[in-house]
């Protein structure tokens, strides 16, 4: 067979990397991470009305669908890059607001 398609679903990615154990670990870890993010959004964000996590949550939902189409390597790199840059900007503005810019 001639095989030229490099994108796989989550199950195939887990199986290719570590067999049946990798498949099980991959699916369980993905479900756990999704449950934690959903719990944070629906319990913490909805009660505290903080805008930053709401934006991150909806962007992560879009990136989650991007990851589901296959080719986990590039989509995971985009996701990690987005989360790292968003948290860096948030941390920078938090430090500036707390220590540098004093509002009267």
N, C-alpha and C positions, 0 to 999 in steps of 0.2 A: 504494500500500500504506500502511496505517496501522501505524506502528511505535511501540510504547510501552515496549518492554523495553530497559532501559539496561545490563544486565549482559552482559559478553562474556567469552569464554575468552581465554587468553593470546595465542593466535595472532591473534585479532581485535583485541585491544588494540594489539599491535605493528603490525599492518597499518593500523589507523585512524590511529595517531600518525605513522608515517613510511613507509608503503608496504611493499614487499617487503624493503627494507633494514632497516627498523625491526622487521619480523617476525623476520628473521634475527638481528639484534642482541639483541632482547628474549629470544628463546629461548636463545641462546648465553650471555648474561649470567645468566639464571635458572639454567641448568644449571651454570655455573661457581660461582655462589654456593652452590647446593645441594651441589655436590661439595666445596667448601671446608669448609662446616659439617659435613658427614658425616665428612670426613677428620679434622677437629678432634675430633669426638666419639669416633670409633672408635679413633684412634691416641693422642691426647693424654689425653682424659678417662678412658678405660678403663685406662690405665697409671698415672695419677697419683691417681685416686680423689678428685677435687675435686668437691664437690657442686653448686656454683653453675652451672657450665656444663652439667651434666646436666639441671638444671631448665630452663634457658634453651633447651636443645636440644629437649626434648619440648614446651615451649610453642611454639617456632617451628614444629615439625611440625604442631601443631594450627592455628596461624595460616596455615601454608602451604596446608592444606586449605581454610581459610576464604577465602584468596585465589583458590583454583582455582574456586570457585563463580561467579566473575565479579565485576563492579563493582570494578575494581582500585583506584580512588581511595580509597574508604572503608576497604577491607581493608588497603591499604598504610599508611594513616594509623594504623590500630590497631596494626599491626606495628611501625612506627617509634616510636610512642608507648610501646609495651611495652618495646622494646629500650632506648630512651633512659631510661625510668624505672628499669628493672632495673639498667642500668649505673651510673646515678646513685646508687642505693641501695648497690650493691656498692662503688663508689668511696668513698662516704661512710663506710661501715663499715670499709673498708680503711684509710682515713686515721685514723679514730678508734682502731682497734686498733693501728696502728703508732706514732702520735705522741701520742695523748692517754691511752689506757688502757694502763698498763704492768702486765703480769702478772708476779708473782714466781715 
